[in-house]
Amino acid sequence: MAEKRSPARLVIALSVAAALAVFLLYTSIAGGAVPSLQPSQLDGREGKVSLAGKVVEIAGGDARGAGLRFTLSDVEGESVTVPVLYTGSVPDLFKLDRHVFLEGELKNGVFVAEPGSLVTKCPSKYSPAEQS
């Protein structure tokens, strides 16, 4: 005769699996989301954000020391700008009119980037092909 087993083990295993599924769903949708903004959208924003913009001025400084200072504007239009303070490695492609991405937060009107978060957008991949 077959031994009758208690369904308690199955209920516990399914409960644990359901809890893990809910946790994974939450972290993938809302848990680690960092909003991606342009300089014109920063006003009044608190907390960590991802900033995308175009370099319109390089004020100087040392990225490995006290920090590199430059100014970003929106990718389309230069009416709103934000000064940036960045420390860490600087990509070779970093220069004026280059589109860049950083993570950090706005402090006293200056976007303070996280060290090592500066990424430049390669212009050759995203510009239209020249017509001959």
C-alpha positions as CSV (number, residue, x, y, z in Angstrom):
1,M,0.0,0.0,0.0
2,A,1.3,3.5,-0.9
3,E,2.1,5.8,2.0
4,K,0.1,9.0,2.2
5,R,2.3,12.1,2.4
6,S,1.4,15.4,3.9
7,P,1.1,18.3,1.4
8,A,2.9,20.6,3.8
9,R,6.3,20.2,2.0
10,L,4.7,21.1,-1.3
11,V,2.9,24.1,0.1
12,I,6.1,25.4,1.7
13,A,8.2,24.9,-1.5
14,L,5.5,26.6,-3.6
15,S,5.3,29.5,-1.1
16,V,9.1,30.0,-1.2
17,A,9.1,29.9,-5.0
18,A,6.3,32.5,-5.2
19,A,8.1,34.8,-2.7
20,L,11.3,34.6,-4.8
21,A,9.4,35.3,-8.0
22,V,7.7,38.4,-6.5
23,F,11.1,39.7,-5.2
24,L,12.8,39.2,-8.6
25,L,9.9,40.9,-10.4
26,Y,10.0,43.9,-8.0
27,T,13.8,44.4,-8.3
28,S,13.8,44.2,-12.1
29,I,10.9,46.7,-12.5
30,A,11.3,49.2,-9.7
31,G,14.1,48.2,-7.3
32,G,17.2,49.5,-9.1
33,A,15.7,52.1,-11.4
34,V,17.7,55.2,-11.9
35,P,15.9,57.9,-13.9
36,S,17.7,59.1,-17.0
37,L,17.5,62.9,-17.4
38,Q,18.9,65.8,-19.4
39,P,20.1,69.1,-17.8
40,S,16.7,70.8,-18.4
41,Q,15.0,68.1,-16.3
42,L,17.3,68.4,-13.3
43,D,15.7,71.4,-11.6
44,G,14.5,70.4,-8.1
45,R,15.4,66.7,-8.6
46,E,16.9,64.9,-5.6
47,G,18.7,61.7,-5.4
48,K,20.8,59.7,-7.8
49,V,20.1,60.1,-11.6
50,S,21.7,59.3,-14.9
51,L,22.5,62.5,-16.8
52,A,22.8,62.7,-20.6
53,G,23.9,65.8,-22.3
54,K,26.3,67.5,-24.7
55,V,29.6,69.0,-23.5
56,V,29.5,72.8,-24.2
57,E,32.4,74.0,-22.1
58,I,35.4,72.4,-20.5
59,A,36.5,74.6,-17.6
60,G,39.5,72.4,-16.7
61,G,40.8,70.7,-13.6
62,D,42.2,67.3,-12.9
63,A,39.9,64.3,-13.1
64,R,42.3,62.3,-10.9
65,G,42.7,65.1,-8.4
66,A,40.2,67.7,-7.3
67,G,38.0,66.9,-10.3
68,L,37.4,67.8,-13.9
69,R,34.9,70.7,-14.4
70,F,32.8,71.0,-17.5
71,T,29.3,72.1,-18.5
72,L,26.5,70.1,-20.1
73,S,23.5,71.2,-22.1
74,D,20.5,69.2,-23.4
75,V,21.4,67.1,-26.5
76,E,19.0,69.1,-28.6
77,G,19.2,72.8,-27.7
78,E,21.6,74.6,-25.4
79,S,19.2,76.8,-23.5
80,V,19.7,75.1,-20.1
81,T,23.1,74.1,-18.9
82,V,24.5,72.5,-15.7
83,P,28.0,72.5,-14.4
84,V,29.5,69.1,-13.7
85,L,32.2,68.0,-11.3
86,Y,33.7,64.6,-12.3
87,T,36.6,62.5,-10.8
88,G,37.9,59.2,-12.3
89,S,39.1,58.1,-15.7
90,V,38.3,60.2,-18.7
91,P,37.5,58.4,-22.0
92,D,39.7,59.3,-25.0
93,L,36.7,60.5,-26.9
94,F,35.8,63.2,-24.3
95,K,35.8,66.7,-25.9
96,L,33.6,69.7,-26.8
97,D,30.3,68.9,-28.5
98,R,30.5,65.2,-27.5
99,H,27.4,63.5,-26.0
100,V,28.1,62.0,-22.6
101,F,26.4,60.0,-19.9
102,L,27.1,60.2,-16.2
103,E,25.5,59.0,-12.9
104,G,25.4,61.2,-9.8
105,E,23.3,63.8,-8.1
106,L,22.7,67.6,-8.1
107,K,24.3,69.3,-5.1
108,N,24.1,73.1,-4.7
109,G,23.5,73.6,-8.5
110,V,26.5,71.4,-9.5
111,F,26.0,67.9,-10.8
112,V,28.5,65.8,-8.8
113,A,29.2,62.7,-10.8
114,E,30.1,59.3,-9.4
115,P,33.7,58.5,-9.9
116,G,34.3,56.4,-13.1
117,S,30.7,56.9,-14.4
118,L,31.6,59.1,-17.5
119,V,30.8,57.4,-20.8
120,T,31.0,59.1,-24.2
121,K,28.9,58.4,-27.2
122,C,30.8,57.4,-30.3
123,P,29.9,60.0,-32.9
124,S,30.7,57.8,-36.0
125,K,28.1,55.2,-35.0
126,Y,25.3,57.7,-34.5
127,S,25.8,60.4,-37.1
128,P,24.1,60.2,-40.5
129,A,26.2,58.9,-43.4
130,E,27.8,61.6,-45.6
131,Q,26.3,62.0,-49.0
132,S,28.6,62.1,-52.0
